[in-house]
Amino acid sequence: MIPQAMPIQLVIPEIVLAGAGCLCLLLGAMKSQAARRSIPYIALLALVVDILLTVFVFKNQTGAGAGLVFGSVTAFARTSALVLGVLLVLANWSQAKPDEEGEYVAMMLFSLAGLLLVAPAENLVLLFSAIELVSIPTYVLVVLSRRNLKALEAGTKYFYLGALSAAILAYGMSFLYGVGGSIDLSTGAESIRAALHGERGPYALSLALLGIGLTLGGLFFKIAAAPLHFYIADVYEGAANGVAGLLGFVPKFAGLLAIFKILSLTGVWYGTTDATFVLIWIAAALSMTLGNILAFRQDNLKRMLAYSGVAHSGYMLVAVLAGPMTGDSGSVSNGLAAVLYYAVIYGIANLACFVILGVLKFRGLPCESLREVGGLLRREPALALLLAVAMLTLMGVPPLPGFWGKLGLFGSALAVAQSGGERSTWLVVLVVVALLNTAIAAAYYLRVVAALLLYEQDETAEADPLLEAQSLGAYICGVLLLIFAVFPSVLMNSSLAATNSVMNAATPQIAQRPAASVVVASQGELNPAKPQLSQR
Amino acid sequence: MNAGGFSVSLSLLIDPLSVLMTLIITGIGFFIHVYSVGYMSHDEGFARYFSYLNLFVFSMLMLVLGANYILMFVGWEGVGFCSYLLIGFWFGDNANNDAAKKAFVMNRIGDVGFLTGVFLIFITFGSIEYAQVFSSAAAMPAGLAVITTITLLLFIGATGKSAQIPLFTWLPDAMAGPTPVSALIHAATMVTAGIYMIVRSNILFTLAPITMEVITYVGVATALLGAFVAITQNDIKKVLAYSTVSQLGYMFVAVGVGAYSTGMFHLITHAFFKALLFLGAGSVIHAMSGEQDIRKMGGLKKDLPVTYLTFLAGVLAIVGLPPFSGFFSKDEILAKVFEHSTVLAVVMVITFMMTAFYIFRMFFLVFFGVFRGSEKQKSHLHESPAVMTVPLIVLAVLAVAGGFINIPETLFGHHALANFLEPVLRPSLAIIFSEEPSHATEYMLMAIAIAGTLVMFAVAYSRYLTNAHVPAASEKEQSFLYRLSSRKGYIDEFYDMIIRKPLDWISSVLNDVFDKNIFDRIVNSVGELVIAGSGAARLLQTGKLGFYLFIMVAGITAILFLNFMF
């Protein structure tokens, strides 16, 4: 199949980002100090221009071509990625060596551009390329971010393991191509679903299972879900704080979007594939439990946050199982919206934690272990309170946005369970596991909060009254968290609205699920709504 | 507001009863606010004080203006909460916090009854809107068990809020708050919420004769006990607090015998003269640099002329000498009670006499005789500023003239207040048919009451002025009755023994046996399990790349295995 020609204006934001990245590379190679100093400003400018473009010009833009399908979910993903991008640039301000500033900033922009492309990619090759465009710059970033052996080691490990995961992903996708007969997701979906149902014989079934299993495995690596989470603590610890904050959002968000796309091929949301359901169920339960248990006794804050990231991936997989199609359209019953919302909130809160640690480090204050941040309230009251807010968000204390997010994640699973079906018991069990895990997690988050606010530390370091770009980033994170705490509906409604088209496409299927023969010709970008199971 | 099939409208009800209550709350509330500007001027919590006080006024208006029981409950809880905040206003002293907690807990006990009553109303009538409840109730026969239960539950709520037996002990302790608060919340408005609630639900209570009897006897007992305890109190605010308990008892007696408008009448006059007495006491305390013990006062009329004169108006009103306001409302109660039962009327007359005695005792000890305080206090004595005395004067005028709103026919009046409230009470009046007592009876009752008051005036005069008696400090010289009174009838000790100690015992047993040995162990072992698991799982994180690659491949294999298994 020859891809349609793509209207170029659809990808202007991505072009702007990539162009700005190239410009940064060029400027970084110049000798002039002024040119180099302008690099982060150029990145910020590009991001802000992109945000304005997305919000005002491309707001309701839809269209398709060359394997890309644009719609409301892409708009949501774009906006949130770009806003987080601004925060990331601020967080990584003057992190790199002066002569590496160009590469450093360019890598961030390239990675973000990859994320922007994952959302609209509706074609296996494009999806793979976009995901790798997200990942490869991150390997570089880990190495560039710090000037010690630890970063080099972390980057190398990350690269090797990432390369392996890319191989696995590509391998899995090749099977999917083989079974589906097309690199186009929507074209191949029907055949893959039929194969998974065993309607095309055992051979096609095993190929399809291989394809789905390997692809999801590769993507689990991106979101650091168990059992492919092993790299995460070493990498987070080795990388600079700003980069660790980036790793908690950009690859994770990309991976989750891709998982949705792959799952929409399987019909798991219509109760048609048991294997995928069990696979994700176990990955979710294992990620939550293992992540929390590993984080539980960590004294090193970066490692603790890394493991807690594994647990958060597990939470999000709960809502992935709930999927975009549930009974009523209330704010807690749409799994896709819940994941989009939570990924952004998690990204902000996680970034806030790392930025604050980064600011402390930048000011020459110790910040690696729990003991070192003890009594921070006395030395840096603003930063300590921000860190506490971020930790409590991760913990999910109402009314902070983490609570609303978890409500959405687990509520969507319960809503699906309530609508009946043979798997509802399993979903309820998974939610119970998730809630128990939230309780375990509360212990280690609260320990940090307690250390920040209660412990005393005699030594007083002199506070730097300057508002550096990094602490500006931290404050913006905090303000965003508080805004979403007071007005949780702002972001939630936009994530719901973004998924409306997918929901609407999916809803008719619920009533007629037993028949499973209705063909809905929908151009929804994630296309979970096409269980065109022919009754042969 | 909707919750499932249950909906509550946020509607307000304006009728003679709520207008009357609103006027009391805003009118007296206004003067107490003005007074507070002076009284609290030296306090560092000035802004906090007024925000609480305004929140209280809001809640109280919500209570009386709501058109259904849920809105009333919102206000009911709101005033309780503000009362808690204001009693514990000076939270630096732990005794104040204890008093605040006591008030709150006692009120919560009452609230359980009130809320259960509201639930039962909803179950019985299918609505909590006054209009629907009362119109369906009016069609019901008297004496139904369910109505009796509802009204008894509501009355439990009233005993908490309005400080009746058995839940009255919080009110004297509530005097820990600033004096204007005592005047507004703990004399004029909040504590009368129970009366308001009963008058508002009059048709329900009228249909429950058993409840009415209970209310009457509880009211009489509270009136008597409050007056009895007030006789020996030496703290000026405590005297007034027990007096309030006693006067609230009068009101309950009135509504208990079905004389709702009489209860409201006494509520109004009491609001005037008790607010006046409290504010006057506040002015005295202000002049005495915070001293509240009447044994250390004396002869203050020279230095505080305005306070003295206005306080005198309040005294004459509360003891019920004509033509002051208390005379009319009190005698109306007496007449109604006499109709109901002669024995209760005798008890009421005795209560009136006790009231006269303790009021004159306090009055003489404070304003007459010689000054018994320290030299420093003496040099500091001063009349309060105008911002405080003007409200006193206004309230004094009201306390003197307030009775004229409901002059009985015996004294050539027209029962103006009763006629004003008639629309609200009409369904009840149709059921309670009472004939007016003969004019001769009424004259006789008035004469008895006035004579009793005058006798007590004479006794107090001879004891505290002629003989210049000052209450002794040590308990040894006191008789049993005196101690019973001064120790507040040992009620607090009694509650402590029958409620607090058994509860303490049960909770310590539960704590030691169940909590520590069973539940704590379960919870702790979960935590220990997680810690142990954490230690084990960390061993896998070796940091070796080859090992990670191996684990990754193993993970993928496991995924594929799972995928093929199911």
Interface residues (C-beta under 8 A of the other chain):
Chain A: T156 K157 Y160 L161 L164 S165 I168 S206 L209 L210 I212 G213 L214 L216 G217 F220 F221 A226 P227 L228 F230 Y231 A233 D234 D274 A275 T276 F277 V278 L279 I282 A283 L290 N292 I293 L294 F296 R297 I440 A443
Chain B: G527 V530 I531 G533 S534 G535 A537 R538 L540 Q541 G543 L545 Y548 L549 I551 M552 V553 A554 G555 I556 A558 I559 L560 L562 N563 F564 M565 F566
